[in-house]
């Protein structure tokens, strides 16, 4: 069953999905998009497979999702994002960069 949860048209296979990185896998364009309702920007951590924290330049609220821009280009590989929203709900996602 697919449902649409927001106006950008993200479709989820499960109604319980509250945290999605899109496009995933992504090409290195210097940013990722995150759908996570009421993101607490101060809790966001982005790191690589070795646990090295990747510096974030800017987090922009796009009304129905957040654009996370990095200080340096991402290299091809696997990354992880961790965050909480203002209600204390956790988000963790694996991101693949081509």
N, C-alpha and C positions, 0 to 999 in steps of 0.2 A: 504494500500500500504506500503510495507516495502522497505527501501533503506539502503544501507550500506554506511556510511559516512567516514570510515577510515579503515586502514589496519588491525586493530585488530578484525574487523568483527562485531562491534556493529551494531545492526539493530534497527531502529527507526520506529515508526508508523507514525510520522509526519516529514516532511522534515525540519521543523523549529527547531527541537531539536538541541541545541548547548551545552548542559550541562547534563552529565549523570554520575551517580555513579554506578559502577558495581563491583561486584555482589550485588544486592539489592533485597531482604534481604541478609545479609551476616552473616557469622559466625565470632566470634571474633578471628581474626588472627593477630591483632596488626596493621593493616593498611587497607585502602580502596583505590580503584582506581577511579580516576576522569578523565573523558574525557571532557575537556573544552579548546578550542583552545586559545592559547596565554595567559594562566593564569598569572595574576599578583600575585605572591606568597605572597606579602606583604598585600594583601587584604583578604586573606583566614581566615575565622573564623569558628570554629567547636564547637557546643555547644549541651547540652542535653536539655530535655524537660523543666527543671527548669531554663534554661538560663545560666547555669554554663558553662564557656568556658573550653573546653578540650584542654590540652596542646599538641601541635604538636612537635614531635621530629625532623622530617626531611620530606622535600618534594622533591621527585626525579623525574626528567623529563625522561620519558621512550620513548621519540620521538613522540609517538602518544597518550599518556595519562600521567597522573601524579600519582605517588604512594605517598600517605600521610600516614606517620608512626607516631604513637602516643607514648608519653612518658610512659603512663600506659595503661594496657589492657582496652578495652571498656567492660562495663557490658551490659548484655542483656537489650535492650530498644530501644527508638527512639531518634534519633539525627538529627541535622540540620547542613547543610554546606552552607555558604554564601561566595561569592567571586566575583571579577570582573576580566575581562581580560584587556589586554593592550589597547583595543579599548574602554574601559569603559562599556562594556556590562556586565550585572549582571547575576549571577548564584545562584540559591537557590534550594536545594534538601533536601528531608526528607530521612533519612537512617534508616533502621531497622536492629538491631543486634540481632541475636539469641544466 
